[in-house]
Amino acid sequence: MKFTASQIAEILNGKIEGNPDAEVDKASKIEEGTEGSIAFLANPKYNSYIYSTQATICIVSTDFKPEQEINTTLIKVDNPRQAFSKLLEIYNQVKMDRSGIEEPCFVSSSAKYGKDIYIGAFAYIGKNVEIGDKVKIYPNSYIGDNVKIGNEVTIFAGAKIYSECQVGNHCTIHGGAIVGADGFGYAPDGDAYMKVPQIGNVILEDDVEIGAGTTIDRATMGSTILRKGVKLDNQIQIAHNVEIGEHTVIAAQTGIAGSTKIGKHCMIGGQVGIVGHIKIGDRVKIQAQSGIGRDVKDDETLQGSPAFNYGDYNKSYVHFKNLPKTMEKIDELEKKLNSHEQ
């Protein structure tokens, strides 16, 4: 789909300098701009590219003044980065605008669904499923029995939501994610282990996003809960009965063991490991590859494995990396001391 400079300027409330009929059908970085693309300039260190870019249209700040001739049409706005993000969001909505039920797919006769939905080919919708308005379920997805899905939810290809789980409004579940698999629960039985039935569910509140390949286990009893606004990266493991507070963000390959409670507005880096049955407070920051084995108070920033205070970690690391030299000095001092005593 093509957009003219005039259409884009109207969307962004911007001012055109150049050809108002210039057309674009793709986005690009300013340094990689090609004919028919739109780019933006927000960082002054990229200013030189505005004079060489092949992008047809470029979004710039209202106070930008070219120092030499340029070939691109400019659209001036207050905040170029924010404007470009808004444009990408609109473009994405247009690109993903699908509706209807494709064949072949299976939709149970007892399932209920709202207006303007899309169900892709080879999707499976189980018994007593409830689906809201403007929901998009892409091909090869699985929605188990008794699942409830709110309005304006997007479930990408190959995602699976097991029975009894609940998904709030405006959620996004990316391809390959699994919501509601069994929690890892076993009891010793002689020389073997007996599986403990996992009869709970998973609840995703509004505005939750689940990355590709992430798994969220159902509770043994009760619910595994992701509160409003939680954002999970790809390939994360959330165990049974975990609860994650509002607007907490977690990066890839993090694993959270069972029954741990995480507070609001936390930021957890990649490859973090968190043991089970602990409580992490609000606004906690955990650096990548840290191991958390204890309760964490509000507003702590941690690093290391086992993790401790971020500032103390950095101070300790200075000594740790100099440890060989420190040991040499200690050995020399011991030799001198022994020589003195003799």
C-alpha positions in Angstrom: 0.0 0.0 0.0 1.3 3.4 -1.0 1.0 6.7 1.0 1.7 10.2 -0.2 3.6 12.9 1.7 0.3 14.8 2.0 -1.5 11.8 3.6 1.4 11.2 6.0 1.7 14.9 7.0 -2.0 14.9 7.8 -1.7 11.8 10.0 1.3 13.3 11.8 0.1 16.9 11.8 3.4 17.8 10.1 4.5 20.4 7.6 5.8 19.4 4.1 8.9 20.8 2.5 9.1 19.3 -1.0 6.8 17.3 -3.2 3.4 16.7 -1.5 2.6 13.9 -4.0 5.8 11.9 -3.3 4.8 8.3 -2.6 6.3 5.6 -0.3 5.4 2.0 0.4 8.0 1.0 2.9 10.1 2.2 5.8 13.9 2.3 6.1 16.8 3.6 8.2 18.0 7.0 6.9 21.4 5.6 6.0 19.8 2.7 4.1 17.0 4.7 2.4 16.0 3.7 -1.1 13.5 5.1 -3.6 9.9 4.6 -2.3 10.9 4.5 1.3 10.3 6.8 4.3 12.9 7.4 7.0 13.3 9.7 10.0 16.1 11.8 11.5 16.1 12.3 15.2 19.8 11.9 16.3 22.1 14.8 15.2 25.0 12.4 14.6 23.0 11.1 11.6 22.6 14.5 10.1 25.0 13.8 7.3 22.8 11.1 5.9 20.0 13.5 5.1 22.1 14.8 2.2 22.9 11.4 0.7 19.9 9.3 1.6 17.8 7.9 -1.3 14.7 7.8 0.8 11.8 9.5 -0.9 10.4 11.1 2.3 12.2 11.9 5.6 10.6 12.9 8.9 12.6 15.6 10.7 12.3 18.0 13.6 10.5 21.3 13.1 13.7 23.2 13.9 15.8 21.2 11.3 17.4 23.5 8.7 19.3 21.9 5.8 22.9 23.3 5.3 23.0 22.1 1.6 20.8 20.8 -1.1 18.7 17.7 -0.3 16.8 15.4 -2.6 14.2 14.0 -0.2 10.9 15.5 0.7 10.8 16.6 4.3 7.9 16.3 6.8 8.6 18.4 9.8 7.1 17.4 13.2 7.8 18.2 16.9 9.1 14.7 17.7 10.4 12.7 14.7 11.0 9.4 16.6 7.6 9.5 18.1 6.0 10.4 14.8 7.8 7.6 13.0 6.7 5.1 15.6 3.1 6.3 15.2 3.4 5.8 11.5 4.8 2.3 11.8 1.9 1.4 14.1 -0.7 2.6 11.6 1.1 0.8 8.8 1.2 -2.4 10.9 -2.5 -2.2 11.6 -3.3 -1.8 7.9 -1.0 -4.7 6.9 -2.6 -7.0 9.5 -6.2 -6.0 8.8 -7.8 -9.4 8.2 -11.3 -10.7 8.9 -13.5 -13.7 8.4 -13.1 -17.4 9.0 -10.8 -19.3 6.6 -11.2 -22.9 5.6 -10.2 -25.5 6.6 -10.4 -24.8 10.3 -12.4 -26.2 13.2 -14.7 -24.1 15.4 -16.8 -26.0 17.9 -20.6 -25.5 17.6 -20.6 -24.4 21.3 -18.0 -21.7 20.8 -19.1 -18.1 20.9 -17.4 -15.2 19.1 -17.9 -11.5 18.6 -17.8 -9.1 15.7 -15.0 -8.5 13.1 -13.0 -11.6 14.0 -10.4 -13.4 12.0 -9.7 -17.2 12.3 -6.9 -18.5 10.1 -6.8 -21.8 8.3 -6.1 -24.9 10.3 -6.9 -23.2 13.6 -8.7 -25.2 16.3 -11.4 -23.6 18.5 -12.6 -25.9 21.3 -15.8 -26.4 23.2 -17.4 -23.5 25.1 -14.7 -21.0 24.0 -15.7 -17.3 24.3 -14.0 -14.9 21.9 -14.5 -11.1 22.0 -14.7 -8.5 19.2 -11.9 -7.8 16.7 -9.9 -10.8 17.7 -7.3 -12.2 15.2 -6.3 -15.9 15.5 -3.7 -16.8 12.9 -3.3 -20.2 11.2 -2.4 -23.3 13.1 -3.3 -21.9 16.5 -5.0 -24.0 19.2 -7.6 -22.7 21.6 -8.6 -25.3 24.2 -12.0 -25.9 25.8 -13.5 -23.2 28.0 -11.0 -20.6 27.1 -12.1 -17.0 27.4 -10.5 -14.3 25.2 -11.3 -10.6 25.4 -11.6 -7.9 22.8 -8.9 -6.9 20.3 -6.6 -9.8 21.0 -4.0 -11.1 18.5 -2.9 -14.7 18.6 -0.1 -15.4 16.0 0.4 -18.5 14.1 1.2 -21.7 16.0 0.4 -20.3 19.5 -1.5 -22.6 21.9 -3.8 -21.7 24.7 -4.8 -24.7 26.8 -8.2 -25.3 28.4 -9.7 -23.1 31.1 -7.3 -20.2 30.5 -8.3 -16.6 30.3 -6.9 -13.8 28.1 -7.9 -10.1 28.7 -8.4 -7.3 26.3 -5.7 -5.9 23.9 -3.3 -8.8 24.5 -0.8 -10.2 22.0 0.5 -13.8 22.0 3.2 -14.5 19.5 3.9 -17.6 17.5 4.9 -20.7 19.3 4.0 -19.4 22.7 2.1 -21.9 25.0 -0.2 -20.6 27.7 -1.5 -23.2 30.2 0.8 -26.2 29.8 1.0 -28.4 32.9 3.1 -27.1 35.8 6.2 -29.1 36.7 4.7 -31.0 39.6 5.8 -34.4 40.8 5.8 -36.3 44.1 8.3 -39.0 45.0 6.9 -42.5 44.8 9.5 -45.0 45.8 12.3 -45.0 43.2 10.1 -43.0 40.8 8.0 -39.8 40.6 4.2 -39.6 40.5 2.7 -36.7 38.5 0.6 -34.3 40.5 -2.4 -33.3 38.4 -2.3 -29.6 37.4 -6.0 -28.5 37.6 -5.5 -24.7 37.7 -5.3 -22.2 34.8 -3.5 -19.1 33.5 -5.0 -15.6 33.6 -3.6 -12.9 31.4 -5.0 -9.5 32.3 -5.4 -6.6 29.8 -2.5 -5.3 27.6 -0.3 -8.3 28.2 2.2 -9.3 25.5 3.7 -12.8 25.3 6.9 -13.3 23.1 7.4 -16.1 20.7 8.3 -19.5 22.2 7.5 -18.4 25.7 5.7 -20.9 28.0 3.4 -20.1 30.9 2.4 -23.1 33.0 -1.0 -23.5 34.5 -1.3 -23.5 38.3 -1.5 -26.7 40.3 -4.6 -25.2 41.9 -5.8 -21.6 41.5 -4.1 -19.5 38.8 -0.8 -18.4 37.3 -1.4 -14.7 36.9 0.1 -12.0 34.7 -1.3 -8.6 35.7 -2.2 -5.7 33.5 0.5 -4.5 31.1 3.1 -7.3 31.7 5.5 -7.7 28.7 7.4 -10.9 28.2 10.2 -11.4 25.6 10.8 -14.6 23.6 11.7 -17.9 25.2 10.8 -17.3 28.8 9.6 -20.0 31.3 7.0 -19.0 33.8 6.2 -21.8 36.2 3.0 -22.8 38.0 1.3 -20.4 40.4 3.7 -17.5 39.6 2.2 -14.1 39.8 3.7 -11.1 38.0 2.7 -7.6 38.9 1.4 -4.8 36.6 3.7 -3.4 33.9 6.7 -5.6 34.7 8.9 -6.4 31.8 11.1 -9.5 31.4 13.8 -10.2 28.8 14.5 -13.4 26.9 15.5 -16.8 28.4 14.5 -15.9 31.9 13.1 -18.7 34.1 10.9 -18.2 37.1 10.2 -21.2 39.4 6.9 -22.0 40.9 4.8 -19.9 43.3 7.1 -16.9 43.2 5.4 -13.5 43.4 6.9 -10.5 41.4 5.8 -6.9 42.0 4.8 -4.0 39.8 7.0 -2.1 37.4 10.0 -4.5 37.7 12.6 -4.8 35.0 14.3 -8.2 34.7 17.1 -8.8 32.2 17.8 -11.8 30.0 18.8 -15.2 31.3 17.9 -14.4 34.8 17.1 -17.4 37.0 14.6 -17.0 39.9 13.9 -19.7 42.5 10.5 -20.7 43.6 8.4 -19.6 46.6 10.0 -16.1 47.1 8.7 -12.6 46.9 10.2 -9.8 44.7 9.0 -6.3 45.5 7.9 -3.4 43.3 10.2 -1.5 40.9 13.0 -4.0 41.3 15.7 -4.1 38.6 17.6 -7.4 38.0 20.6 -7.3 35.6 21.1 -10.0 33.0 22.3 -13.5 33.9 21.7 -12.9 37.6 20.5 -15.7 40.0 17.9 -14.8 42.6 17.6 -17.1 45.5 16.0 -14.9 48.2 13.2 -12.4 48.8 13.9 -8.9 47.2 12.7 -5.7 48.7 11.1 -2.8 46.8 13.4 -0.7 44.6 16.5 -3.0 44.9 18.8 -3.3 41.9 20.7 -6.6 41.8 23.4 -8.4 39.8 25.4 -11.6 40.1 24.8 -15.2 40.9 23.8 -15.4 43.7 22.7 -11.8 43.1 23.5 -8.9 45.5 23.3 -5.1 45.4 24.3 -3.8 42.0 26.7 -1.1 43.3 28.4 -3.6 45.6 28.7 -6.1 42.7 30.5 -3.5 40.5 32.9 -2.6 43.4 33.6 -6.3 44.0 34.1 -7.1 40.4 37.0 -4.5 40.3 38.8 -6.6 43.0 37.8 -9.9 41.4 39.3 -9.2 38.0 42.5 -8.0 39.7 42.6 -11.1 42.0 45.7 -12.7 40.4 47.8 -9.6 40.9 46.4 -9.2 44.4 47.4 -12.8 45.2 51.0 -12.2 43.8 51.3 -9.2 46.2 50.1 -11.2 49.1 52.6 -14.0 48.3 55.4 -11.5 48.2 54.3 -10.0 51.5 54.2 -13.4 53.1 57.7 -14.2 51.9 59.0 -10.9 53.2 57.3 -11.5 56.5 58.7 -15.0 56.8 62.1 -13.8 56.0 61.9 -11.1 58.6 60.7 -13.5 61.3 63.6 -15.8 60.5 
